[in-house]
């Protein structure tokens, strides 16, 4: 798309459904939705098979989850945990 910026992660209001998200973001969203309450990045990382003992391994995941929250797909709580939007 010459001259036009394309968002890899669309705003929730702009997307018809979560099918507009890349696969790894859909996996994150599914894990958060399956949880019965707020989840920490560490718990999502463990479900994805990341080495949660190494903090640096979780930072890219934290960035993805924050991006999902910024675009309206997740809600980031003040305590740093995430919940699914209804």
N, C-alpha and C positions, 0 to 999 in steps of 0.2 A: 504494500500500500504506500505508494510514493507520496511523501509529504503529509501523511496522516498518521497520527499516533493510534496504535491499537492496544487496548488494555488486555493483557493476558488474563487477568482476573477482573471480570466485569462487575459493576455494581449490581447488587441483588435486584434493585428496581429496574435495571436495564435488561436483565437476562430473563428469558422465558422460564428456565428451570436450571437446576444445578448441572445439567448436561453441558452447559456452556463453560464449565470449569475444567481445567486440565485434570487428568486422572489422579495425580498425587493429592491435589486439593480436594477432590471428591472423596478420597479415602479418609482424609483428615476430618472432613465434614461428617462422614458416616460414623466414625469412631466417637466423635463428640455427641452425635445424636443418640447413639446406642447407650451412652452413659446415662445413669439416672441421677444427674446432678452435675455440678460444676467439675471440670477436669483440669488437672495440671498438665503442662506441656510434657513433663516427664512421663506421665501415664500414657499419653498419646504416642510418645516416642517409643515406649516399651511395646505397645501394640503394633507399631510399625517395624519392630525389630531393630531399633537403634540402640546403641550402647549408651544407656542413660546414665551410667556412672561417670562418663566423660562429659563435662558441662559443655564444652565446645561443640559436641555432636548435636546438642539440642538447640543451639542458637539459630541455625537455618530453619528448623521446624517452628521455633518461636516466631520468627519473622513471617513465615507463611501463615501461621494462625493469626497473627496481628493484622496481616494484610486482609485475611478473610473477615476479621472483625471490622476493619476500616471500611470495607466495601459492603458491610451489612449482612454477611452470611453467618457470622458468629457474633456473640456478645462477649466482650472482655470485661470481667469484673474488676473492681478496684484492687482486689487481692491477687490479681494476676491469673486467675483461673478463667476458663472459657465455658460458655454454655451455648446451646443451639438456639437460634431464633425460631419462634413459632411460625 
